[in-house]
Amino acid sequence: MSQIEPTPFTWPHGFIWGSATAAAQIEGAGHAGGKEDSIWDAFARVPGAIAGGDDLETAVDHYHRMPADVALMASLGLDAYRFSISWARVRPCDRALNPEGLDFYSRLVDELLGAGILPWLTLYHWDLPQALEEKDGWANRETAYRFVEYATDVYAALGDRVTHWTTFNEPFCSSLLGYGSGVHAPGRQDGGAAVAAVHHQHLAHGLAVNALRSAGAQHLGITLNLTNAVPRDATDPVDVEAARRLDSLANRIFLEPLLRGAYPVDTLHDLEPFGLAEVIHSDDLSIISAPLDFLGVNHYHDDLVSGHADASASDSHAGGAARSVGSPWIGSEYITFPSRGLPRTAMDWEVNADGLRLLLVRLGEEYEQLPPLYVTENGAAYDDTVSADGSVHDSERTDYIVSHINKVAEAIAAGADVRGYFVWSLLDNFEWSYGYEKRFGIVRVDFDTLQRTVKDSGRRYAAHIRAVHAA
Ligand code: FCB
């Protein structure tokens, strides 16, 4: 039984209620319509890389069921749909354009607009064409220039209808996890490559913002996954130092170049052995800090941090980052994530809705040049059970979503400029290295029949949107 009620709140006029997905996680058609391998297709073939040996070939077949999926979004009353473009569908083998791939997104956009749903487009949600990985991927500066060509092609095709453009989703994962810890594609474990990937993705972002701005785009942004790195004992210098390191690698290495045009001094120092300074060219930071129209914030959980190796470790950080952040390649063997006894989701991520409020408020206080914020992902995986009548009474997920929405309201009341909220995810889907084991959807997908069933959380979210619109 769901317990938590929405707190009465007057939401700002025009506040956007949406849901999010990503191409690789839902589309399927892995090698149809001219699409070639992305790094995730290739990674899925590495034995042991993905739980259950799962792949992305069919995923939830959104590529073929797109009109019905858009109808489902309309039935939920979504204002906006955040989706990503598969680069390997649009430019499958490096540079040549695949019109059939682009056409899929053109049809999707038309379908959304026809249903009165705002398309919120992300250019890069982790699925680099494998053809570019074979040229050293994001460790190669040239990839940033390929990204701008790809972004320009997509803008030329969709810019007449899509108003909101996001360059990257969670560069932390696609650089540091993909190239450093190896838990994400392309599965490399090379500190130098990881640090180069961070910088080259920043550069790609800045170049694309400038290119799309010149082409006429008016709403340009990026989505970061940010955390509150909370020292277990704020009076213990070892714990405080661990929190500083995590804050540097998970937050400030992204926020400061983007919003202030400089890498933090402590980050440059920590990453000296991995050659960060060497990959920065003289004009890069002025390109990277091109003004933004919005910042997307993805948030699932906080991080309580210790610097003591014996602190009871848990694996709560996103995508296995607990292991990666604590691994020697970043020069710290001793970042651990002790438990504070909070409830946890099926990802073993702790539930602490107040962390979202804290983060949104803190960003406004810490960054003078902060653009408007959108919560572009928030949600939870639980092991759903299907009732005899086929319904899914996912009260924990419902409570998670409602309690986080309540905290967004509190953040706005405290002065944070938050203009939208997107629940992750519309559909159960391919959860990266966890395969199909973890379900985040507000709509259940039966992975055998691919049938969609709105869960209680989806109904509740729809009722919330209706109530806000009616107020
Ligand atoms: C985020 C990703 C998204 C999804 C959620 C659970 O890190 O952006 O694709 O996997 O986590």
Boltz pocket constraint, residues with backbone or C-beta under 6 A from the ligand:
constraints:
  - pocket:
      binder: B
      contacts: [[A, 22], [A, 25], [A, 169], [A, 170], [A, 173], [A, 225], [A, 298], [A, 318], [A, 377], [A, 424], [A, 430], [A, 431], [A, 432], [A, 440]]
      max_distance: 6.0
